[in-house]
Amino acid sequence: MTKLITQDKVVGVIGEVASRRSLAAGPVCQKYQVPMVSPASTNERVTEIGDYIFRVCFIDPFQGEVLAKFAFNDLKARKAAVLKDIQQDYSVGLTDSIVKHFTALGGQALDPVSYSSGDSDFRAILTQVRSQKPDVIFVTGYYPEAAIIARQARELGMKLPLLGGDGWVGQALENGREALANSYISNHYSADNPDPVVQTFVKSYRAKFGKEPDSIAALGYDAAKVLAEAMTSAGSTDGPKVRDALAKADVPGVTGRLKMNPKRNVDKPAVIQEVTFVNGAVKFVYKATINPD
């Protein structure tokens, strides 16, 4: 990041996606007063780095609340197991939020069970979880491990719902195949939303790339849009002027209204999607919209 700013002379940064990378890059952008807009870093500490750091996604505490509400209210779950990736700030933060909100609703959250990124055999911890007879399992890590966990859980006869966050979105999730049935995620947008802004984006994306845009594509578009419009509004690429324009941003985005609050986050709803595997591909089907309180 230092090279990009000091040698390549970038005037704005879109990224990072993973929260831990944004937490590393953000302080550099803040130091040099270069505005940074993260598409998908949901850890709440990211924008706490400083006043040049923004994002267009919701944050983990809200995502955890969304998942807890859906499990408790829609799936009628009363006992929940949680699997967390202890190597990922994203997973740890999402776990904490889920446990807090599920418990507040009156549910019982079992002690989280830990694993690490890159693990490939989850049978021992899944067998442990199975003995506790939860109603649902929250899998708070990323898509490579989520796919394996889903497959091995089903191999062990565990048919209960699996729930995850937006970290499940990624091509490697397809490795879960039919085992993904009865799984749900919280996400930033749904491609089957009839909103004209969404449908125009989906049509254009399909025409250019020949496939359906996922949430990362939509968030990346929104991050670029809000940064470009801030530069236009500022009439300049000067860092402080663009920062001030970003702080006042209020533009329609694919994932919702892109209006920055005082903490440089956007307040917008999340969607719950059911995960399916159809014709050799993962599909996300809209189930519900959950609004901020």
Secondary structure, 3 states (H helix, E strand, C coil): CHHHHHCCCCCCEECCCCHHHHHHHHHHHHHHCCCEEECCCCCCCCHHHCCCEEECCCCHHHHHHHHHHHHHHHCCCCEEEEEEECCCHHHHHHHHHHHHHHHHCCCEECCCEEECCCCCCCHHHHHHHHHCCCCEEEECCCHHHHHHHHHHHHHCCCCCCEEECHHHCCHHHHHHHHHHCCEEEEECCCCCCCCHHHHHHHHHHHHHHCCCCCHHHHHHHHHHHHHHHHHHHHCCCCHHHHHHHHHCCEEEECCEEEEECCCCCECCCEEEEEEEEECCEEEEEEEEEECCC
